[in-house]
C-alpha cells in the first residue's frame, strides 16, 4: 500500500478547492441558455436580445481578464478568487429575482466581470501551491472541473426548472455558488497567496506584457482554439441536419459524447504532461488528428455510429491537448507573472466566442453546412502553426 504524503494531501486539497470554483465558472456560463425559451416568454424579447445577454457576459470577461491578472500578481489570487466566485453566484442568483430584461442584461454584465477572475487567480494559486512534479495533473484536474461544469449546466437547469421554475433554478444554483465561496473563505489558509520571493521582481514582462511575441502567439493559440470549439458546440447539430439529415438525437448525442470524452481526455493529458517536456509535440499531433477527423465528417455521411465514434475520438484528443496547452503557456511565463499572462492569453476564449459565430452563421445562412466542419478542421491545423511559433519564441527566462 502506497502511503500518501502530507505534501500530496496538501496539493489535493488546493486542487479540490480551486477546481470547485472553476466548475462554477463554467457552469454559470451555460446556465442561462437552456432557459432562453422561458426568458423569451417572460420578457417578450427576441432571441437576438437573448444572445445579447451572453455577449454582455463575454465582453465583461474579455475586457477585464487581463487587468484582473495584473491585480492577482500584485495582491495574490485567493482573495480575488473568493470575491469573484461570490459575486458571480450572487449575480446569477439575482437574475431569479430580476424584474425585467434590462436588469437581467446588467446582471449578466456583472457576472462577466466576476467571471474574469478565475483563470488568472486559479493558475496563479495552483502554480504557487502545487509541487512542480504534479503541476501538469493539477492543471488537468482544474480543466476537467471546468468541462464538467459545462456538461452539468444544461442537465441541472432542466432538472431544477421542472419543480422550481426558471427563477427558482437560478436562485438555487446561485446559492450553491455562495456556499462554495464560503467554503473557500473558510479554507483560505490552504491556498498559497504570495509568489515566491524572487518572483516579486519584474520577471521580464510586467508592464511590457503586450510586447512579448510568445505571449501574443499564446493568445492567438487560445483564440483559434476557441473559434474552432465555438463553431462545433454551437452549430454542429444544425450543420449535420442541413448536410446529411442527421436526426436531432444523434447529432446532440454526438456533441454530448464529445464533451464528456474531452473531460476524460483532460485527465489523460495531465498524466502525459507530467511525463514529457514535449508539450508542443503532444498538442500538434492531437490537433492534426482532430483536423483529419472533422475533414472526414465534412466529406462523408458517416451515419450515427460513425459520427459518434469520430466525436468520441476527437473529443478525447481535444481533452488531451488542454494540460499541454497550459504547460506551454507556463513555459513562456516569467516568475511572478502567472496571473497577468494567463489572464491575457485566456481572454482569447472570449474573443473567439464573439467573432466565430458570425462566420459560422454566415456559412449556414448560405447553405454551406459541410463548410462548418471544414472550417473546424482548418482552424485546428492553424493552431499547429501557433504551437510551433510559441515554442520557437520561448524566452530565456522561461521554465522552472
BALOBA-1460 file (C-alpha; in Angstrom, 3 decimals):
// residues 400
<rec num="1" residu="x" x="0.000" y="0.000" z="0.000"/>
<rec num="2" residu="x" x="1.438" y="3.360" z="-1.084"/>
<rec num="3" residu="x" x="1.496" y="5.997" z="1.661"/>
<rec num="4" residu="x" x="0.061" y="9.386" z="0.797"/>
<rec num="5" residu="x" x="2.474" y="12.119" z="1.863"/>
<rec num="6" residu="x" x="1.472" y="15.307" z="3.630"/>
<rec num="7" residu="x" x="2.557" y="17.292" z="0.560"/>
<rec num="8" residu="x" x="0.330" y="15.201" z="-1.697"/>
<rec num="9" residu="x" x="-2.635" y="15.680" z="0.653"/>
<rec num="10" residu="x" x="-1.981" y="19.422" z="0.713"/>
<rec num="11" residu="x" x="-1.818" y="19.526" z="-3.090"/>
<rec num="12" residu="x" x="-5.060" y="17.555" z="-3.372"/>
<rec num="13" residu="x" x="-6.770" y="19.980" z="-1.015"/>
<rec num="14" residu="x" x="-5.679" y="23.012" z="-3.046"/>
<rec num="15" residu="x" x="-6.615" y="21.386" z="-6.351"/>
<rec num="16" residu="x" x="-10.039" y="20.479" z="-4.977"/>
<rec num="17" residu="x" x="-10.782" y="23.992" z="-3.716"/>
<rec num="18" residu="x" x="-9.669" y="25.736" z="-6.902"/>
<rec num="19" residu="x" x="-11.418" y="23.178" z="-9.107"/>
<rec num="20" residu="x" x="-14.748" y="23.739" z="-7.352"/>
<rec num="21" residu="x" x="-14.508" y="27.434" z="-8.201"/>
<rec num="22" residu="x" x="-13.610" y="26.583" z="-11.807"/>
<rec num="23" residu="x" x="-16.592" y="24.220" z="-12.019"/>
<rec num="24" residu="x" x="-18.969" y="27.034" z="-11.106"/>
<rec num="25" residu="x" x="-17.310" y="29.467" z="-13.514"/>
<rec num="26" residu="x" x="-18.102" y="27.145" z="-16.436"/>
<rec num="27" residu="x" x="-21.466" y="26.097" z="-15.029"/>
<rec num="28" residu="x" x="-22.696" y="29.682" z="-14.863"/>
<rec num="29" residu="x" x="-21.581" y="30.367" z="-18.448"/>
<rec num="30" residu="x" x="-24.061" y="27.759" z="-19.734"/>
<rec num="31" residu="x" x="-26.730" y="28.134" z="-17.022"/>
<rec num="32" residu="x" x="-28.801" y="30.733" z="-18.875"/>
<rec num="33" residu="x" x="-29.054" y="29.398" z="-22.492"/>
<rec num="34" residu="x" x="-31.300" y="26.414" z="-21.543"/>
<rec num="35" residu="x" x="-33.699" y="28.968" z="-20.033"/>
<rec num="36" residu="x" x="-33.926" y="31.124" z="-23.163"/>
<rec num="37" residu="x" x="-37.414" y="29.896" z="-24.174"/>
<rec num="38" residu="x" x="-38.752" y="30.752" z="-20.715"/>
<rec num="39" residu="x" x="-36.949" y="34.108" z="-20.671"/>
<rec num="40" residu="x" x="-38.273" y="34.924" z="-24.139"/>
<rec num="41" residu="x" x="-41.826" y="34.311" z="-22.982"/>
<rec num="42" residu="x" x="-41.391" y="36.150" z="-19.686"/>
<rec num="43" residu="x" x="-39.673" y="39.247" z="-21.074"/>
<rec num="44" residu="x" x="-41.267" y="39.274" z="-24.539"/>
<rec num="45" residu="x" x="-37.939" y="39.756" z="-26.344"/>
<rec num="46" residu="x" x="-36.286" y="38.242" z="-29.430"/>
<rec num="47" residu="x" x="-33.591" y="35.586" z="-29.498"/>
<rec num="48" residu="x" x="-31.197" y="38.285" z="-30.706"/>
<rec num="49" residu="x" x="-31.861" y="40.169" z="-27.475"/>
<rec num="50" residu="x" x="-31.258" y="36.976" z="-25.516"/>
<rec num="51" residu="x" x="-27.995" y="36.490" z="-27.389"/>
<rec num="52" residu="x" x="-27.001" y="39.966" z="-26.244"/>
<rec num="53" residu="x" x="-27.151" y="38.684" z="-22.676"/>
<rec num="54" residu="x" x="-24.329" y="36.251" z="-23.468"/>
<rec num="55" residu="x" x="-22.426" y="38.933" z="-25.373"/>
<rec num="56" residu="x" x="-22.643" y="41.186" z="-22.314"/>
<rec num="57" residu="x" x="-21.072" y="38.493" z="-20.176"/>
<rec num="58" residu="x" x="-18.291" y="37.757" z="-22.705"/>
<rec num="59" residu="x" x="-17.442" y="41.429" z="-23.072"/>
<rec num="60" residu="x" x="-17.209" y="41.889" z="-19.313"/>
<rec num="61" residu="x" x="-14.885" y="38.904" z="-19.016"/>
<rec num="62" residu="x" x="-12.765" y="39.682" z="-22.055"/>
<rec num="63" residu="x" x="-12.153" y="43.319" z="-21.166"/>
<rec num="64" residu="x" x="-11.280" y="42.773" z="-17.506"/>
<rec num="65" residu="x" x="-9.451" y="39.444" z="-17.510"/>
<rec num="66" residu="x" x="-6.018" y="40.917" z="-18.245"/>
<rec num="67" residu="x" x="-6.313" y="43.762" z="-15.690"/>
<rec num="68" residu="x" x="-7.517" y="41.168" z="-13.210"/>
<rec num="69" residu="x" x="-4.349" y="39.194" z="-13.911"/>
<rec num="70" residu="x" x="-2.209" y="42.202" z="-13.015"/>
<rec num="71" residu="x" x="-4.226" y="42.584" z="-9.807"/>
<rec num="72" residu="x" x="-3.684" y="38.920" z="-8.924"/>
<rec num="73" residu="x" x="0.071" y="39.240" z="-9.410"/>
<rec num="74" residu="x" x="0.067" y="42.306" z="-7.168"/>
<rec num="75" residu="x" x="-2.128" y="41.236" z="-4.226"/>
<rec num="76" residu="x" x="-2.390" y="37.457" z="-4.627"/>
<rec num="77" residu="x" x="-5.081" y="35.207" z="-6.052"/>
<rec num="78" residu="x" x="-7.108" y="33.773" z="-3.199"/>
<rec num="79" residu="x" x="-8.956" y="36.908" z="-2.096"/>
<rec num="80" residu="x" x="-9.687" y="37.793" z="-5.733"/>
<rec num="81" residu="x" x="-10.967" y="34.258" z="-6.383"/>
<rec num="82" residu="x" x="-13.242" y="34.181" z="-3.329"/>
<rec num="83" residu="x" x="-14.760" y="37.595" z="-4.055"/>
<rec num="84" residu="x" x="-15.150" y="36.729" z="-7.737"/>
<rec num="85" residu="x" x="-16.971" y="33.459" z="-7.052"/>
<rec num="86" residu="x" x="-19.264" y="35.126" z="-4.508"/>
<rec num="87" residu="x" x="-20.084" y="37.977" z="-6.909"/>
<rec num="88" residu="x" x="-20.649" y="35.563" z="-9.810"/>
<rec num="89" residu="x" x="-23.002" y="33.398" z="-7.750"/>
<rec num="90" residu="x" x="-24.854" y="36.416" z="-6.401"/>
<rec num="91" residu="x" x="-25.334" y="37.877" z="-9.892"/>
<rec num="92" residu="x" x="-26.695" y="34.610" z="-11.318"/>
<rec num="93" residu="x" x="-28.978" y="34.109" z="-8.338"/>
<rec num="94" residu="x" x="-30.208" y="37.692" z="-8.564"/>
<rec num="95" residu="x" x="-31.410" y="37.079" z="-12.124"/>
<rec num="96" residu="x" x="-34.010" y="34.850" z="-10.497"/>
<rec num="97" residu="x" x="-35.392" y="37.989" z="-8.838"/>
<rec num="98" residu="x" x="-34.997" y="40.189" z="-11.911"/>
<rec num="99" residu="x" x="-37.985" y="42.376" z="-12.774"/>
<rec num="100" residu="x" x="-37.183" y="42.750" z="-16.462"/>
<rec num="101" residu="x" x="-34.824" y="42.303" z="-19.400"/>
<rec num="102" residu="x" x="-32.682" y="45.386" z="-18.752"/>
<rec num="103" residu="x" x="-31.969" y="44.312" z="-15.192"/>
<rec num="104" residu="x" x="-31.023" y="40.848" z="-16.436"/>
<rec num="105" residu="x" x="-28.682" y="42.402" z="-19.034"/>
<rec num="106" residu="x" x="-26.945" y="44.407" z="-16.309"/>
<rec num="107" residu="x" x="-26.634" y="41.351" z="-14.060"/>
<rec num="108" residu="x" x="-25.089" y="39.324" z="-16.897"/>
<rec num="109" residu="x" x="-22.543" y="42.103" z="-17.307"/>
<rec num="110" residu="x" x="-21.769" y="41.833" z="-13.587"/>
<rec num="111" residu="x" x="-21.472" y="38.047" z="-13.982"/>
<rec num="112" residu="x" x="-18.993" y="38.614" z="-16.812"/>
<rec num="113" residu="x" x="-16.904" y="40.924" z="-14.635"/>
<rec num="114" residu="x" x="-16.870" y="38.279" z="-11.883"/>
<rec num="115" residu="x" x="-16.010" y="35.577" z="-14.415"/>
<rec num="116" residu="x" x="-12.809" y="37.453" z="-15.308"/>
<rec num="117" residu="x" x="-11.108" y="36.410" z="-12.040"/>
<rec num="118" residu="x" x="-10.960" y="32.644" z="-12.436"/>
<rec num="119" residu="x" x="-8.218" y="31.978" z="-14.954"/>
<rec num="120" residu="x" x="-5.643" y="34.445" z="-13.584"/>
<rec num="121" residu="x" x="-6.402" y="33.598" z="-9.945"/>
<rec num="122" residu="x" x="-6.701" y="29.823" z="-10.421"/>
<rec num="123" residu="x" x="-3.457" y="29.392" z="-12.345"/>
<rec num="124" residu="x" x="-1.582" y="31.735" z="-10.018"/>
<rec num="125" residu="x" x="-2.730" y="29.795" z="-6.944"/>
<rec num="126" residu="x" x="-2.003" y="26.406" z="-8.487"/>
<rec num="127" residu="x" x="1.452" y="27.452" z="-9.675"/>
<rec num="128" residu="x" x="2.338" y="28.829" z="-6.231"/>
<rec num="129" residu="x" x="0.831" y="25.947" z="-4.248"/>
<rec num="130" residu="x" x="1.440" y="22.700" z="-6.127"/>
<rec num="131" residu="x" x="4.612" y="20.627" z="-6.247"/>
<rec num="132" residu="x" x="6.112" y="21.010" z="-9.740"/>
<rec num="133" residu="x" x="6.092" y="17.207" z="-10.150"/>
<rec num="134" residu="x" x="2.289" y="17.313" z="-10.068"/>
<rec num="135" residu="x" x="1.607" y="20.639" z="-11.769"/>
<rec num="136" residu="x" x="0.524" y="19.054" z="-15.075"/>
<rec num="137" residu="x" x="-2.050" y="16.880" z="-13.314"/>
<rec num="138" residu="x" x="-3.148" y="19.856" z="-11.245"/>
<rec num="139" residu="x" x="-3.828" y="21.832" z="-14.417"/>
<rec num="140" residu="x" x="-5.649" y="18.852" z="-15.919"/>
<rec num="141" residu="x" x="-7.974" y="18.340" z="-12.931"/>
<rec num="142" residu="x" x="-8.672" y="22.082" z="-12.886"/>
<rec num="143" residu="x" x="-9.621" y="21.964" z="-16.577"/>
<rec num="144" residu="x" x="-11.599" y="18.744" z="-16.047"/>
<rec num="145" residu="x" x="-13.717" y="20.527" z="-13.441"/>
<rec num="146" residu="x" x="-14.494" y="23.237" z="-15.977"/>
<rec num="147" residu="x" x="-15.519" y="20.647" z="-18.582"/>
<rec num="148" residu="x" x="-17.826" y="19.083" z="-16.002"/>
<rec num="149" residu="x" x="-19.354" y="22.490" z="-15.305"/>
<rec num="150" residu="x" x="-20.194" y="22.898" z="-18.992"/>
<rec num="151" residu="x" x="-21.640" y="19.393" z="-19.213"/>
<rec num="152" residu="x" x="-23.632" y="19.657" z="-15.975"/>
<rec num="153" residu="x" x="-25.259" y="23.044" z="-16.566"/>
<rec num="154" residu="x" x="-27.919" y="22.114" z="-19.162"/>
<rec num="155" residu="x" x="-28.919" y="18.966" z="-17.274"/>
<rec num="156" residu="x" x="-29.035" y="20.682" z="-13.886"/>
<rec num="157" residu="x" x="-31.072" y="23.626" z="-15.149"/>
<rec num="158" residu="x" x="-33.532" y="21.272" z="-16.842"/>
<rec num="159" residu="x" x="-33.962" y="19.206" z="-13.674"/>
<rec num="160" residu="x" x="-34.350" y="22.234" z="-11.399"/>
<rec num="161" residu="x" x="-36.666" y="24.178" z="-13.690"/>
<rec num="162" residu="x" x="-39.313" y="21.447" z="-13.539"/>
<rec num="163" residu="x" x="-40.113" y="21.697" z="-9.816"/>
<rec num="164" residu="x" x="-38.783" y="25.224" z="-9.133"/>
<rec num="165" residu="x" x="-39.359" y="27.197" z="-12.327"/>
<rec num="166" residu="x" x="-36.594" y="29.102" z="-14.105"/>
<rec num="167" residu="x" x="-36.338" y="31.689" z="-11.332"/>
<rec num="168" residu="x" x="-36.036" y="29.045" z="-8.636"/>
<rec num="169" residu="x" x="-33.421" y="27.175" z="-10.655"/>
<rec num="170" residu="x" x="-31.197" y="30.262" z="-10.889"/>
<rec num="171" residu="x" x="-31.679" y="31.155" z="-7.233"/>
<rec num="172" residu="x" x="-30.760" y="27.610" z="-6.194"/>
<rec num="173" residu="x" x="-27.611" y="27.436" z="-8.311"/>
<rec num="174" residu="x" x="-26.619" y="30.911" z="-7.131"/>
<rec num="175" residu="x" x="-26.973" y="29.770" z="-3.523"/>
<rec num="176" residu="x" x="-24.774" y="26.739" z="-4.261"/>
<rec num="177" residu="x" x="-22.044" y="29.037" z="-5.557"/>
<rec num="178" residu="x" x="-22.269" y="31.266" z="-2.491"/>
<rec num="179" residu="x" x="-21.878" y="28.226" z="-0.234"/>
<rec num="180" residu="x" x="-18.791" y="27.205" z="-2.211"/>
<rec num="181" residu="x" x="-17.351" y="30.718" z="-1.842"/>
<rec num="182" residu="x" x="-17.913" y="30.442" z="1.921"/>
<rec num="183" residu="x" x="-16.018" y="27.133" z="1.963"/>
<rec num="184" residu="x" x="-13.102" y="28.749" z="0.093"/>
<rec num="185" residu="x" x="-13.095" y="31.589" z="2.623"/>
<rec num="186" residu="x" x="-13.022" y="29.063" z="5.474"/>
<rec num="187" residu="x" x="-10.171" y="27.112" z="3.834"/>
<rec num="188" residu="x" x="-8.280" y="30.150" z="2.533"/>
<rec num="189" residu="x" x="-5.130" y="29.372" z="4.526"/>
<rec num="190" residu="x" x="-4.627" y="26.258" z="2.410"/>
<rec num="191" residu="x" x="-4.076" y="28.402" z="-0.695"/>
<rec num="192" residu="x" x="-0.678" y="29.938" z="-1.353"/>
<rec num="193" residu="x" x="-1.181" y="33.632" z="-1.972"/>
<rec num="194" residu="x" x="2.099" y="35.436" z="-2.383"/>
<rec num="195" residu="x" x="4.504" y="34.485" z="-5.192"/>
<rec num="196" residu="x" x="8.000" y="33.232" z="-4.296"/>
<rec num="197" residu="x" x="10.347" y="35.951" z="-3.088"/>
<rec num="198" residu="x" x="12.377" y="36.039" z="-6.336"/>
<rec num="199" residu="x" x="9.144" y="36.244" z="-8.315"/>
<rec num="200" residu="x" x="8.349" y="39.611" z="-6.778"/>
<rec num="201" residu="x" x="10.950" y="41.122" z="-9.061"/>
<rec num="202" residu="x" x="9.925" y="42.079" z="-12.557"/>
<rec num="203" residu="x" x="10.174" y="38.775" z="-14.407"/>
<rec num="204" residu="x" x="10.613" y="40.388" z="-17.809"/>
<rec num="205" residu="x" x="7.001" y="41.161" z="-18.580"/>
<rec num="206" residu="x" x="5.279" y="43.430" z="-16.079"/>
<rec num="207" residu="x" x="4.025" y="46.466" z="-17.964"/>
<rec num="208" residu="x" x="5.719" y="45.129" z="-21.137"/>
<rec num="209" residu="x" x="3.343" y="42.172" z="-21.350"/>
<rec num="210" residu="x" x="1.971" y="43.168" z="-24.744"/>
<rec num="211" residu="x" x="5.466" y="43.438" z="-26.222"/>
<rec num="212" residu="x" x="6.218" y="39.734" z="-25.830"/>
<rec num="213" residu="x" x="5.792" y="37.789" z="-29.123"/>
<rec num="214" residu="x" x="5.496" y="34.499" z="-27.222"/>
<rec num="215" residu="x" x="2.582" y="35.797" z="-25.153"/>
<rec num="216" residu="x" x="0.809" y="37.195" z="-28.218"/>
<rec num="217" residu="x" x="1.236" y="33.866" z="-30.008"/>
<rec num="218" residu="x" x="-0.192" y="32.043" z="-26.994"/>
<rec num="219" residu="x" x="-3.149" y="34.447" z="-27.061"/>
<rec num="220" residu="x" x="-3.616" y="33.654" z="-30.760"/>
<rec num="221" residu="x" x="-3.483" y="29.929" z="-29.963"/>
<rec num="222" residu="x" x="-6.317" y="30.281" z="-27.447"/>
<rec num="223" residu="x" x="-8.320" y="32.448" z="-29.852"/>
<rec num="224" residu="x" x="-8.068" y="29.972" z="-32.725"/>
<rec num="225" residu="x" x="-8.946" y="27.034" z="-30.479"/>
<rec num="226" residu="x" x="-11.950" y="28.994" z="-29.208"/>
<rec num="227" residu="x" x="-13.108" y="29.709" z="-32.767"/>
<rec num="228" residu="x" x="-12.987" y="26.001" z="-33.584"/>
<rec num="229" residu="x" x="-14.732" y="24.984" z="-30.368"/>
<rec num="230" residu="x" x="-17.405" y="27.668" z="-30.626"/>
<rec num="231" residu="x" x="-18.367" y="26.526" z="-34.097"/>
<rec num="232" residu="x" x="-18.584" y="22.903" z="-33.097"/>
<rec num="233" residu="x" x="-20.525" y="23.462" z="-29.880"/>
<rec num="234" residu="x" x="-22.993" y="25.942" z="-31.336"/>
<rec num="235" residu="x" x="-23.513" y="24.885" z="-34.952"/>
<rec num="236" residu="x" x="-22.622" y="21.212" z="-35.437"/>
<rec num="237" residu="x" x="-26.168" y="20.000" z="-34.721"/>
<rec num="238" residu="x" x="-27.705" y="22.373" z="-37.265"/>
<rec num="239" residu="x" x="-24.944" y="21.668" z="-39.797"/>
<rec num="240" residu="x" x="-25.478" y="17.899" z="-39.647"/>
<rec num="241" residu="x" x="-29.196" y="18.340" z="-40.139"/>
<rec num="242" residu="x" x="-28.701" y="20.536" z="-43.215"/>
<rec num="243" residu="x" x="-25.868" y="18.489" z="-44.709"/>
<rec num="244" residu="x" x="-26.932" y="14.894" z="-44.112"/>
<rec num="245" residu="x" x="-30.360" y="14.991" z="-42.467"/>
<rec num="246" residu="x" x="-28.851" y="13.564" z="-39.292"/>
<rec num="247" residu="x" x="-31.527" y="13.022" z="-36.623"/>
<rec num="248" residu="x" x="-31.520" y="15.601" z="-33.839"/>
<rec num="249" residu="x" x="-30.976" y="12.984" z="-31.141"/>
<rec num="250" residu="x" x="-27.959" y="11.554" z="-32.968"/>
<rec num="251" residu="x" x="-26.351" y="14.958" z="-33.515"/>
<rec num="252" residu="x" x="-26.886" y="16.067" z="-29.927"/>
<rec num="253" residu="x" x="-25.669" y="12.718" z="-28.613"/>
<rec num="254" residu="x" x="-22.501" y="13.132" z="-30.638"/>
<rec num="255" residu="x" x="-21.924" y="16.584" z="-29.167"/>
<rec num="256" residu="x" x="-22.547" y="15.346" z="-25.628"/>
<rec num="257" residu="x" x="-20.156" y="12.444" z="-26.156"/>
<rec num="258" residu="x" x="-17.569" y="14.900" z="-27.493"/>
<rec num="259" residu="x" x="-17.803" y="16.990" z="-24.313"/>
<rec num="260" residu="x" x="-17.661" y="14.049" z="-21.900"/>
<rec num="261" residu="x" x="-14.820" y="12.411" z="-23.845"/>
<rec num="262" residu="x" x="-12.998" y="15.730" z="-23.617"/>
<rec num="263" residu="x" x="-13.331" y="15.672" z="-19.842"/>
<rec num="264" residu="x" x="-11.807" y="12.183" z="-19.743"/>
<rec num="265" residu="x" x="-9.075" y="13.250" z="-22.156"/>
<rec num="266" residu="x" x="-8.073" y="16.112" z="-19.878"/>
<rec num="267" residu="x" x="-7.151" y="13.639" z="-17.129"/>
<rec num="268" residu="x" x="-5.122" y="11.569" z="-19.596"/>
<rec num="269" residu="x" x="-3.466" y="14.737" z="-20.824"/>
<rec num="270" residu="x" x="-2.460" y="15.716" z="-17.290"/>
<rec num="271" residu="x" x="-0.701" y="12.385" z="-16.815"/>
<rec num="272" residu="x" x="1.122" y="12.882" z="-20.129"/>
<rec num="273" residu="x" x="2.033" y="16.489" z="-19.333"/>
<rec num="274" residu="x" x="3.869" y="15.438" z="-16.161"/>
<rec num="275" residu="x" x="5.879" y="12.835" z="-18.066"/>
<rec num="276" residu="x" x="7.195" y="14.787" z="-21.017"/>
<rec num="277" residu="x" x="8.686" y="18.164" z="-21.828"/>
<rec num="278" residu="x" x="7.457" y="17.909" z="-25.426"/>
<rec num="279" residu="x" x="4.136" y="19.630" z="-24.816"/>
<rec num="280" residu="x" x="4.136" y="21.251" z="-28.239"/>
<rec num="281" residu="x" x="4.557" y="17.886" z="-29.930"/>
<rec num="282" residu="x" x="1.691" y="16.384" z="-27.941"/>
<rec num="283" residu="x" x="-0.573" y="19.290" z="-28.879"/>
<rec num="284" residu="x" x="0.451" y="19.254" z="-32.554"/>
<rec num="285" residu="x" x="-0.176" y="15.531" z="-33.019"/>
<rec num="286" residu="x" x="-3.585" y="15.776" z="-31.371"/>
<rec num="287" residu="x" x="-4.556" y="18.851" z="-33.389"/>
<rec num="288" residu="x" x="-3.591" y="17.153" z="-36.662"/>
<rec num="289" residu="x" x="-5.676" y="14.089" z="-35.780"/>
<rec num="290" residu="x" x="-8.657" y="16.262" z="-34.825"/>
<rec num="291" residu="x" x="-8.395" y="18.141" z="-38.123"/>
<rec num="292" residu="x" x="-8.373" y="14.843" z="-40.012"/>
<rec num="293" residu="x" x="-11.443" y="13.640" z="-38.127"/>
<rec num="294" residu="x" x="-13.540" y="16.689" z="-38.985"/>
<rec num="295" residu="x" x="-12.340" y="16.666" z="-42.577"/>
<rec num="296" residu="x" x="-13.811" y="13.163" z="-42.834"/>
<rec num="297" residu="x" x="-17.097" y="14.406" z="-41.339"/>
<rec num="298" residu="x" x="-17.129" y="17.196" z="-43.941"/>
<rec num="299" residu="x" x="-16.615" y="14.762" z="-46.825"/>
<rec num="300" residu="x" x="-18.689" y="11.725" z="-45.870"/>
<rec num="301" residu="x" x="-22.015" y="10.971" z="-44.204"/>
<rec num="302" residu="x" x="-20.733" y="8.572" z="-41.557"/>
<rec num="303" residu="x" x="-24.135" y="7.702" z="-40.144"/>
<rec num="304" residu="x" x="-24.961" y="7.790" z="-36.459"/>
<rec num="305" residu="x" x="-22.461" y="5.190" z="-35.270"/>
<rec num="306" residu="x" x="-19.607" y="6.537" z="-37.376"/>
<rec num="307" residu="x" x="-20.259" y="10.135" z="-36.358"/>
<rec num="308" residu="x" x="-20.404" y="9.312" z="-32.648"/>
<rec num="309" residu="x" x="-17.158" y="7.345" z="-32.997"/>
<rec num="310" residu="x" x="-15.410" y="10.327" z="-34.592"/>
<rec num="311" residu="x" x="-16.794" y="12.689" z="-31.947"/>
<rec num="312" residu="x" x="-15.592" y="10.366" z="-29.194"/>
<rec num="313" residu="x" x="-12.070" y="10.215" z="-30.628"/>
<rec num="314" residu="x" x="-11.778" y="13.932" z="-31.373"/>
<rec num="315" residu="x" x="-13.268" y="14.857" z="-28.009"/>
<rec num="316" residu="x" x="-10.734" y="12.660" z="-26.225"/>
<rec num="317" residu="x" x="-7.849" y="14.223" z="-28.180"/>
<rec num="318" residu="x" x="-9.167" y="17.725" z="-27.555"/>
<rec num="319" residu="x" x="-9.086" y="16.980" z="-23.846"/>
<rec num="320" residu="x" x="-5.531" y="15.630" z="-24.013"/>
<rec num="321" residu="x" x="-4.394" y="18.944" z="-25.512"/>
<rec num="322" residu="x" x="-5.579" y="21.094" z="-22.612"/>
<rec num="323" residu="x" x="-2.894" y="20.386" z="-19.961"/>
<rec num="324" residu="x" x="-0.118" y="20.565" z="-22.583"/>
<rec num="325" residu="x" x="-1.594" y="23.877" z="-23.724"/>
<rec num="326" residu="x" x="-1.393" y="25.213" z="-20.166"/>
<rec num="327" residu="x" x="2.130" y="23.895" z="-19.681"/>
<rec num="328" residu="x" x="3.212" y="25.655" z="-22.884"/>
<rec num="329" residu="x" x="1.901" y="28.952" z="-21.540"/>
<rec num="330" residu="x" x="3.585" y="28.293" z="-18.193"/>
<rec num="331" residu="x" x="6.870" y="27.725" z="-20.042"/>
<rec num="332" residu="x" x="6.818" y="31.225" z="-21.573"/>
<rec num="333" residu="x" x="5.737" y="32.912" z="-18.329"/>
<rec num="334" residu="x" x="8.374" y="34.503" z="-16.072"/>
<rec num="335" residu="x" x="8.108" y="34.058" z="-12.299"/>
<rec num="336" residu="x" x="5.513" y="36.277" z="-10.677"/>
<rec num="337" residu="x" x="3.511" y="36.781" z="-13.867"/>
<rec num="338" residu="x" x="1.150" y="33.793" z="-13.919"/>
<rec num="339" residu="x" x="-1.911" y="35.917" z="-13.207"/>
<rec num="340" residu="x" x="-1.360" y="38.538" z="-15.876"/>
<rec num="341" residu="x" x="-0.182" y="36.093" z="-18.552"/>
<rec num="342" residu="x" x="-2.986" y="33.579" z="-18.087"/>
<rec num="343" residu="x" x="-5.446" y="36.442" z="-17.750"/>
<rec num="344" residu="x" x="-4.331" y="37.830" z="-21.104"/>
<rec num="345" residu="x" x="-3.968" y="34.651" z="-23.147"/>
<rec num="346" residu="x" x="-7.232" y="33.095" z="-21.941"/>
<rec num="347" residu="x" x="-9.104" y="36.234" z="-22.962"/>
<rec num="348" residu="x" x="-8.623" y="34.712" z="-26.405"/>
<rec num="349" residu="x" x="-11.519" y="32.419" z="-25.451"/>
<rec num="350" residu="x" x="-13.813" y="35.428" z="-25.247"/>
<rec num="351" residu="x" x="-12.526" y="36.926" z="-28.490"/>
<rec num="352" residu="x" x="-13.185" y="33.659" z="-30.291"/>
<rec num="353" residu="x" x="-16.594" y="33.384" z="-28.664"/>
<rec num="354" residu="x" x="-17.590" y="36.786" z="-30.038"/>
<rec num="355" residu="x" x="-16.258" y="36.596" z="-33.613"/>
<rec num="356" residu="x" x="-16.641" y="32.908" z="-34.518"/>
<rec num="357" residu="x" x="-20.474" y="32.749" z="-34.565"/>
<rec num="358" residu="x" x="-20.535" y="35.443" z="-37.269"/>
<rec num="359" residu="x" x="-18.538" y="33.273" z="-39.672"/>
<rec num="360" residu="x" x="-20.320" y="30.022" z="-38.881"/>
<rec num="361" residu="x" x="-23.732" y="31.670" z="-39.012"/>
<rec num="362" residu="x" x="-22.941" y="33.175" z="-42.408"/>
<rec num="363" residu="x" x="-21.935" y="29.767" z="-43.764"/>
<rec num="364" residu="x" x="-25.194" y="28.201" z="-42.605"/>
<rec num="365" residu="x" x="-27.256" y="31.112" z="-43.943"/>
<rec num="366" residu="x" x="-25.724" y="30.396" z="-47.364"/>
<rec num="367" residu="x" x="-26.404" y="26.669" z="-47.141"/>
<rec num="368" residu="x" x="-22.732" y="25.718" z="-46.704"/>
<rec num="369" residu="x" x="-23.314" y="23.193" z="-43.940"/>
<rec num="370" residu="x" x="-20.290" y="20.961" z="-44.544"/>
<rec num="371" residu="x" x="-18.090" y="24.073" z="-44.591"/>
<rec num="372" residu="x" x="-18.673" y="24.229" z="-40.832"/>
<rec num="373" residu="x" x="-16.618" y="21.064" z="-40.382"/>
<rec num="374" residu="x" x="-14.038" y="22.126" z="-42.959"/>
<rec num="375" residu="x" x="-13.535" y="25.369" z="-41.030"/>
<rec num="376" residu="x" x="-13.151" y="23.478" z="-37.753"/>
<rec num="377" residu="x" x="-10.537" y="21.249" z="-39.422"/>
<rec num="378" residu="x" x="-8.626" y="24.202" z="-40.886"/>
<rec num="379" residu="x" x="-8.624" y="26.071" z="-37.580"/>
<rec num="380" residu="x" x="-7.111" y="23.059" z="-35.828"/>
<rec num="381" residu="x" x="-4.354" y="22.986" z="-38.446"/>
<rec num="382" residu="x" x="-3.745" y="26.723" z="-37.999"/>
<rec num="383" residu="x" x="-3.429" y="26.047" z="-34.268"/>
<rec num="384" residu="x" x="-0.425" y="23.837" z="-35.013"/>
<rec num="385" residu="x" x="1.342" y="26.825" z="-36.557"/>
<rec num="386" residu="x" x="0.763" y="28.843" z="-33.389"/>
<rec num="387" residu="x" x="2.108" y="25.964" z="-31.284"/>
<rec num="388" residu="x" x="5.297" y="25.808" z="-33.355"/>
<rec num="389" residu="x" x="5.655" y="29.583" z="-33.181"/>
<rec num="390" residu="x" x="5.211" y="29.693" z="-29.403"/>
<rec num="391" residu="x" x="7.949" y="27.077" z="-28.975"/>
<rec num="392" residu="x" x="10.330" y="28.987" z="-31.262"/>
<rec num="393" residu="x" x="9.743" y="32.204" z="-29.305"/>
<rec num="394" residu="x" x="10.326" y="30.671" z="-25.878"/>
<rec num="395" residu="x" x="12.206" y="33.325" z="-23.856"/>
<rec num="396" residu="x" x="15.419" y="32.659" z="-21.977"/>
<rec num="397" residu="x" x="13.779" y="33.237" z="-18.568"/>
<rec num="398" residu="x" x="11.047" y="30.640" z="-19.138"/>
<rec num="399" residu="x" x="10.843" y="27.311" z="-17.446"/>
<rec num="400" residu="x" x="11.171" y="26.115" z="-13.918"/>
